[in-house]
């Protein structure tokens, strides 16, 4: 690239095998292997933010009693309720808090346009079913392992293949620091919540 237009270059890290699905993605030399953990933690943080809002509302209900089994049911309900909110964000501003933090961009293949509300809705529900197993213990682990295998082997997932392009842009040091702190906070909150629910059995 000449010096006159080098400043306009935007290097985007994309799923390498997915890049072949569309004709107007960046050249192969700009490609980067898929970042499975970035995708996982971006979604987990999105769900965490939404869960915190729901739990604040639930805490205002006098009859609400946290417990292990109630927690399992809550996880399923929260996932189902979250997807319409995610679809609204994806079709509106084109990203979510977690995806913005990890600099992940999801676009339609072919025209690189934002997902429509229906597309984002269907993609989201497919993710929580095929990718997260509705957070049902053991089933979710199998789903996560299967999704990771697809990403490693095919460069895409069953819900993105031939439909959507997932791009990973470069993360600056501020985003890296923030993401590490939030992931640590997520893990601490998870163990704290689990301990509280176990104590109510």
C-alpha positions as CSV (number, residue, x, y, z in Angstrom):
1,X,0.0,0.0,0.0
2,X,1.4,3.4,-0.9
3,X,2.0,6.1,1.7
4,X,-0.9,8.2,0.4
5,X,-3.6,5.8,1.5
6,X,-1.8,3.8,4.3
7,X,-3.5,6.0,6.9
8,X,-6.9,4.9,5.7
9,X,-6.1,1.2,6.1
10,X,-8.1,-0.6,8.7
11,X,-6.7,-4.0,9.7
12,X,-9.4,-6.3,10.8
13,X,-8.8,-9.7,12.4
14,X,-11.3,-12.1,10.8
15,X,-12.1,-15.8,11.0
16,X,-9.8,-17.0,8.2
17,X,-12.1,-19.7,6.8
18,X,-15.1,-17.5,7.1
19,X,-13.4,-14.9,5.0
20,X,-13.9,-17.1,2.0
21,X,-17.6,-16.9,2.4
22,X,-17.8,-13.3,1.2
23,X,-16.2,-11.5,-1.7
24,X,-15.6,-8.1,0.0
25,X,-13.6,-9.1,3.1
26,X,-10.0,-8.1,3.7
27,X,-7.1,-10.0,2.0
28,X,-5.9,-13.2,3.6
29,X,-2.7,-11.5,4.9
30,X,-4.9,-9.5,7.3
31,X,-6.6,-12.6,8.7
32,X,-6.1,-13.9,12.2
33,X,-7.0,-17.3,13.7
34,X,-10.4,-17.4,15.4
35,X,-10.4,-16.3,19.0
36,X,-12.8,-18.7,20.8
37,X,-12.2,-17.4,24.3
38,X,-12.8,-13.8,23.2
39,X,-16.2,-14.8,21.8
40,X,-17.0,-16.9,24.9
41,X,-16.2,-14.2,27.4
42,X,-17.8,-11.4,25.3
43,X,-21.1,-13.3,25.5
44,X,-20.7,-14.3,29.2
45,X,-20.1,-10.7,30.2
46,X,-23.2,-9.6,28.2
47,X,-25.2,-12.2,30.0
48,X,-23.7,-11.1,33.3
49,X,-24.7,-7.5,32.8
50,X,-28.2,-8.5,31.9
51,X,-28.4,-10.9,34.9
52,X,-27.3,-8.2,37.3
53,X,-30.2,-6.0,36.2
54,X,-32.7,-9.0,36.5
55,X,-31.4,-9.9,40.0
56,X,-31.7,-6.3,41.2
57,X,-35.4,-6.4,40.1
58,X,-35.9,-9.9,41.6
59,X,-34.4,-8.7,44.9
60,X,-37.3,-6.2,45.2
61,X,-39.8,-9.1,45.2
62,X,-40.5,-10.1,48.8
63,X,-41.3,-13.7,47.9
64,X,-38.0,-14.2,46.0
65,X,-35.7,-16.8,47.7
66,X,-32.3,-17.7,46.1
67,X,-31.5,-21.3,45.9
68,X,-29.6,-23.8,43.8
69,X,-32.5,-25.2,41.9
70,X,-34.1,-21.8,41.5
71,X,-30.7,-20.6,40.2
72,X,-30.8,-23.3,37.4
73,X,-34.2,-22.2,36.4
74,X,-33.2,-18.5,36.5
75,X,-30.3,-19.2,34.2
76,X,-32.6,-20.6,31.5
77,X,-35.1,-17.8,31.9
78,X,-32.5,-15.1,31.8
79,X,-31.0,-16.5,28.6
80,X,-34.4,-16.6,26.9
81,X,-35.1,-13.0,28.1
82,X,-31.7,-11.7,27.1
83,X,-31.8,-12.6,23.4
84,X,-34.5,-10.1,22.4
85,X,-32.4,-7.4,24.1
86,X,-29.2,-8.6,22.3
87,X,-31.1,-8.6,19.0
88,X,-32.2,-5.0,19.6
89,X,-28.6,-3.9,20.2
90,X,-27.2,-5.9,17.3
91,X,-29.8,-4.6,14.8
92,X,-29.6,-1.1,16.2
93,X,-26.0,-0.1,17.1
94,X,-24.4,-3.3,15.6
95,X,-22.8,-4.5,18.8
96,X,-23.2,-5.3,22.5
97,X,-21.2,-4.4,25.6
98,X,-19.2,-7.6,25.6
99,X,-18.6,-7.5,21.8
100,X,-17.5,-3.9,22.0
101,X,-15.1,-4.6,24.8
102,X,-13.5,-7.5,22.9
103,X,-13.7,-5.6,19.5
104,X,-15.8,-8.4,17.9
105,X,-18.0,-7.4,15.0
106,X,-20.8,-9.6,13.5
107,X,-22.0,-8.8,10.0
108,X,-24.0,-10.5,7.3
109,X,-21.9,-12.3,4.6
110,X,-22.1,-10.8,1.2
111,X,-22.9,-7.2,2.0
112,X,-21.3,-6.8,5.4
113,X,-24.4,-5.1,6.7
114,X,-25.7,-5.2,10.3
115,X,-28.0,-8.0,11.3
116,X,-31.7,-7.3,11.1
117,X,-33.7,-7.8,14.3
118,X,-35.1,-11.1,13.2
119,X,-31.6,-12.3,12.0
120,X,-30.1,-11.4,15.4
121,X,-33.0,-12.9,17.2
122,X,-32.7,-16.3,15.4
123,X,-28.9,-16.3,15.7
124,X,-29.1,-15.5,19.4
125,X,-31.6,-18.3,20.2
126,X,-29.5,-20.7,18.1
127,X,-26.4,-19.8,20.1
128,X,-28.0,-20.4,23.5
129,X,-29.4,-23.7,22.4
130,X,-26.5,-25.1,20.3
131,X,-23.7,-23.2,21.9
132,X,-24.7,-22.9,25.5
133,X,-27.1,-25.7,26.0
134,X,-29.5,-23.4,27.8
135,X,-26.9,-23.4,30.7
136,X,-28.1,-26.8,31.7
137,X,-25.3,-28.5,33.6
138,X,-23.2,-31.0,31.6
139,X,-25.3,-30.4,28.5
140,X,-23.8,-26.9,28.3
141,X,-20.3,-28.3,28.6
142,X,-20.9,-30.7,25.7
143,X,-22.3,-27.8,23.6
144,X,-19.4,-25.6,24.3
145,X,-16.9,-28.3,23.4
146,X,-18.7,-29.0,20.2
147,X,-18.9,-25.3,19.3
148,X,-15.2,-24.9,20.0
149,X,-14.3,-27.9,17.9
150,X,-16.3,-26.4,15.0
151,X,-14.5,-23.1,15.4
152,X,-11.1,-24.8,15.4
153,X,-11.8,-27.2,12.6
154,X,-14.0,-25.2,10.3
155,X,-13.3,-21.6,11.3
156,X,-17.0,-21.0,12.0
157,X,-19.9,-22.3,14.0
158,X,-23.1,-23.9,12.8
159,X,-25.1,-20.8,13.5
160,X,-22.8,-18.5,11.5
161,X,-21.8,-20.7,8.6
162,X,-22.9,-19.3,5.3
163,X,-24.9,-16.6,7.1
164,X,-22.7,-14.3,9.2
165,X,-19.1,-13.1,9.3
166,X,-17.4,-12.7,12.7
167,X,-14.5,-10.2,12.7
168,X,-12.0,-9.6,15.4
169,X,-10.4,-6.1,15.4
170,X,-7.3,-5.3,17.3
171,X,-7.7,-4.7,21.0
172,X,-5.9,-1.8,22.6
173,X,-4.2,-2.2,26.0
174,X,-7.1,-0.4,27.8
175,X,-9.6,-2.9,26.4
176,X,-7.3,-5.8,27.4
177,X,-6.9,-4.6,30.9
178,X,-10.7,-3.9,31.3
179,X,-11.5,-7.4,29.8
180,X,-9.1,-9.2,32.2
181,X,-10.5,-7.3,35.3
182,X,-14.1,-8.0,34.2
183,X,-13.5,-11.7,33.6
184,X,-11.9,-12.0,37.0
185,X,-14.9,-10.2,38.5
186,X,-17.2,-12.5,36.6
187,X,-15.5,-15.6,38.1
188,X,-15.5,-14.2,41.6
189,X,-19.2,-13.3,41.3
190,X,-20.0,-16.8,40.0
191,X,-18.4,-18.5,42.9
192,X,-19.9,-16.1,45.4
193,X,-23.4,-16.7,43.9
194,X,-22.9,-20.4,43.9
195,X,-21.9,-20.4,47.6
196,X,-24.9,-18.3,48.6
197,X,-27.3,-20.7,46.7
198,X,-25.7,-23.8,48.2
199,X,-26.1,-22.3,51.7
200,X,-29.8,-22.0,51.1
201,X,-30.3,-25.8,50.4
